[in-house]
Amino acid sequence: MILNLGDICHIAEQHEMALAAFNVPSLEALRAVLDAAEETGYPVIIQHAECHEEMVPLRVMGPAMVALAECSSAQVCVHLDHCEHLSYMREALELGFSGAMFDGSMLPYEKNVELSAYAAEMCAPYNCGLECELGSMGAREGGDDAQNPAAQAMYTNPELVSDFVAATGLDILACSFGTVHGLYRGEPKLSIEILNQIRERVHIPLVMHGGSGVSDDDYRRAIEAGIRKINYYTYGVKYAAEAVLSLVDSARTAGTTLYWHDMTGAAYERMRQDAVRVMTVFANGAAPVC
Ligand code: 13P
């Protein structure tokens, strides 16, 4: 069953937990995540990022996401992640997405406000919830420019948050407080103090991007400080690739033939197991919701 982004995050708020928001740019990832949600009984967010267009276009993956979410017994939000072009957001809205992120984090503050407010107007008639970002994580989704000195992270300024929320009409807020997209080169150092200062000013669900690769203890501290949606991708697909490589090694050693469906099956199973673990950690002790 499909839920609006604001409504599903409200459930997380009520249960003082965070929801896992998985990027699912393959049928294996999509099935793994929805099966994990049904198994655990926790609501889930499945998302397609604009930068995944080269892996699989929204016009191909979007209808599959909506169709499988509709017939799932889990509570699911079908979300557009890191959208920088409003025409692309329109495409997702027409497909039936129930959540969308407008990412104006690289824009000057006034432009970010203007376009985020426009995105909120676009989403409203579609009953689609809106996520926006204030501050910037520097490296873009996928982490491939993490070494680029021009892509410096800029932590969210808590002083701007009340104005940003009121001026845009967003439902949930993505914050920059020390996580990065992609692989971590060292231990992530989260500033929970930034989250505390934000929650003192606005009581809305907060979002952690770059959520894979963070320790369970840091997840718990962030959830206790108001994080209600955790975006998770890189480490899950890394584990899936490792499972496929190990399958290939075993087949080579045994001299057996491998087929493509053996590999997609191994990737699916590893991602499903990881999704179950992640959703359980993010639930932070809350009982299953459905
Ligand atoms: P990771 O790939 O670092 O887990 O981040 C995912 C993300 O933030 C998607 O928006």
Residues whose N, C-alpha, C, O or C-beta is under 5 A from the ligand:
A	BS01	13P	D81 V180 H181 G182 H209 G210 G211 S212 N231 Y232 Y233 T234 Y235
